[in-house]
Amino acid sequence: MFPGNAYSSLLHRPRTDLCSVTVTGVEQITEYFHRLRFDDGGLLTGRLVHPTMSASLCFDGPTGPHRRSFTLVDPDPAAGTFAVEFAVHAGTASRWAQSAIPGDRLSAAITGPRFELPRPGADGWLIAGDATSLSAVNSLLEAIAVSDEPDVPVTIWMEYGRDDEFTLPLRIRDDHRVEWIPRGDPAALVDAIAAQAFAARGYRGWVGTEAHSAPLIADVLRRDYALGAGDVTAIGFWAHAGVDARLAQAAG
């Protein structure tokens, strides 16, 4: 399963206050990465925007309603607008996104817990992601940039499966360190992060990767980088069947 930039529906259950959102624009960033803009239909009314804010969208699937949660891109309650980015794959949400046109509608509800930057601020950030979590990574980077500590060190590991993912709009600063890790062996990203460990006490970690690797990366950040037990947020954005044994071996 490779659900676009979707969060696990088990981790982020939608609230009952559904709104009808309308497509207002469609943009193809690359062949396999599309951005759709929406009128929010009141979805954001009265809400405070926060980093990695997400909404559950409901699509018509072959066996009935199909609901996925996506990070909101540039949510603007005053304008009543937001965007959603889709990492294209063979799934219901992606098929809908590829054929969507202005005027198309979906039901939507805000999902997930409110994410806040720590106060006082972190001494630095360690971030791991891929194309499916790009929207959330960018949301976090923007929040850091406008925080009271915008100049702290930021290290980002991005796993990639296609060469055109290097061109995706990662909203980094010149002083941010970014390393692109090719997707191959399921343990490659975990191993790459573990191999670069340094004493990072006082840093915060954020992980948005494949569901099996995300908790292992979080363990590496706590064990090898000395981050506190509560200083790492880890979310599985998609699931790849058959990788448990190989990742368990890497974790050992």
N, C-alpha and C positions, 0 to 999 in steps of 0.2 A: 504494500500500500504506500502511495506517495501523494499525500493530500495537499498539494499546492503549498501555501504557507499556513495551513490549518493547524490549530492546536488540537490536542486530543479532546474529543467531545466528552470523555469520561472525566477529564480534569477540570473542564470549564463548562458547566451546565448552564444553559441559557435561562434568564429570568422570563417571566410570563408577559412582560410588557413589550409585545411585538409591535413593530412599525413596518409600514410598506416603504421600501427605499427604491429609488428610480435611477436607472443608468442615465447619465448625462454626457458621458464621453468615453471613448475607447482608445487606448494607446498600446501599440505593440512595441515594447522596449527591445526585445529580441524575439526570435522565432518561438522560443520556449518560455517567454516571460512577458505577461500582459498586465497592464494597469487599467482598471475601470474606475471612473469617477461617478459619484452618486449624489443625488439630492437625498437628504437623510430622512425626510418625512416625519421629522420630530424626534428621531432616535437620540440625538445629542442634546435636546432641549433640557436645560437645567442641570446638565452634567459638567463636572470638572474633568478636563482632559488630563491624562497621565501617561507616562511612558508605557509602551507595549499594550495600550488599550485595545481591546478586541471586541468583535461582535460575531454572533452566530447568524449565518445566512442559510436559508432553507431553499433547496433546489428540488426540482421534480426529477426523481431517479426512476430507473426502470422497474423497481419494485415498490415505489412509493416515495414519500418525502425523504430527502437526504440533507442532513444538517451538518455544516462545518463551521468552525470558528476561525476568523481571520483577523490579523492585526490591522487596525485602521491606520491609513496613511494620511497625514495632514488633516486630522479631524478638526473641524471649525464649527463649534456650536452656534456662533453668531451668524455665520453664513448658511448654516444648515447643510454642510457638505463634508464629504470624506472620499477617500479612494481606497481601493483594495487591489493588491498585487497577487497574481496567480502564477505560480511555477507550473507550467503546462505539463501534464502527464495524461495517462489514459484513465481518467476518473470523471465522475459526474460533474463536479464543480468546474473542472477544467474544460470539459466539453461545452458547458454552458457559457463560460467566459469567452471561448474562442468564437462563438456565434452570436454573442450579445451585441445589441445595438441600442442607441439612445431610445429611451421610452420603456425598455424592458424593466420589469419589477421583480423584487424578491421580498419576502418577509425577513425581518432582522430583529435581533435583541442583543443588548450589551451583555457580555459574558466576562467571567474571570474576576479574580480579586484585583483591587486597586494596587498598582505597583508604585512605590515611592523611592526616590533616591535617599540614601541614609543622611541623617543629620546628627552630628557633624558629618561632613562629606568624607568619602573614601580617599585613601592615599593614592589610589590608582584603580584601574579596572582591567580584568581579564575576561574576554568575551569570545565565545565560540559559537559559530553559526554556519549556515549554508544558504542556498537560494530560497529555501522554503521559509526561513526565518529572517530574511533580509529586511523586511518591513519592520520587524521588532528590533533588530540590531540598529537600524537607522533611527528609530524612535528613541532608543536608549542613548545613542550618540548625540542626538539633538538636545536631549534633556541634560546631559553632562555639559554640553557647550554653553548652555544658558544658566548653569548652576553657579553656586558660590565658589566652586573649585573647577573651573573649566580647563585648567592647564595641567591637570594631573596626568601621569603616564597612562596610556591606553594600549593594550595589546589585543589584537583581534586575530583569531584563527578562523578562516573561512574554508570549508570543504567545498570542492567543486566537482561536478560530474561532466560538464561540457565546457569546451574552451571559451564559448561566448559568455560564460558567466563572469569572466574577468571584466567585461564591459558593463556589468550591472551597476546601478547608481548607489555605491556605498558612500555614505555621507561622512567621510573622514576628514581630519585635519592633517596638515603636513607633518606634524610631529607624532601622529599615531603610527604604531607599528602594526603592519598587516602581513600575515603569511597565508598564502593559498595552499591548501593541502589537497592533492588529487584523491578522489574517491576511488578506492579499489578494494583492498582488504578492509573489512569492516572495522578492524582495530587500528587502521592507519592514523586516523585523527587522534584517537586516544594516545597512541604511542608518540606521535609528534609533539603533543602538548606535554606529556610526561618527560620527554627528552630535553625540554627547554626549561625545566623547573628552576626557580630561584626563590629566595625568601621574600614573600610578598605579604607578610603580616600587615594588616591595615587596609589591604586592597579589598575590593568586592568582585565577585564573579557572577557572570550571567551566561547560561548555556542554553542554546536552542538548536538542537541537532536531532539526528535519528533517535528513536525512542530507546533503543538498547544502549547506545553510546552515551546519551546525555547523563545518566546517573554515574557512569564510570568516569566521565570527564569531571563531574562534580567531585567525585572521590579523589581524583588526582589533584584538583585545586585545593582541597582541604588537607590532604596528606602531604603532597610534595611541595606545594606553594605556601603552606601554613596559613591558609584562610580559615576563619572561624566557622564553626558548624552552621551558624545561621547567616553566614555572609555569602552564600552561593545560592542562586536561583537556577534550577535546571528544569527544562521543559522538553519533552519529546514532541517534535513537530511532525514526524512521519515515522512509519514502522516498516522495516525490511525483514521479511520472513527468513528464518534460518540462520541468523547471525549470533544467536545466544552463546553457542559453544565457543566460537572463535573469540568473541569479546570477553567471555569469562576467562579464557586462557590468557588474554592480554592483561586482564585486570590482576591476575595472580602474579 
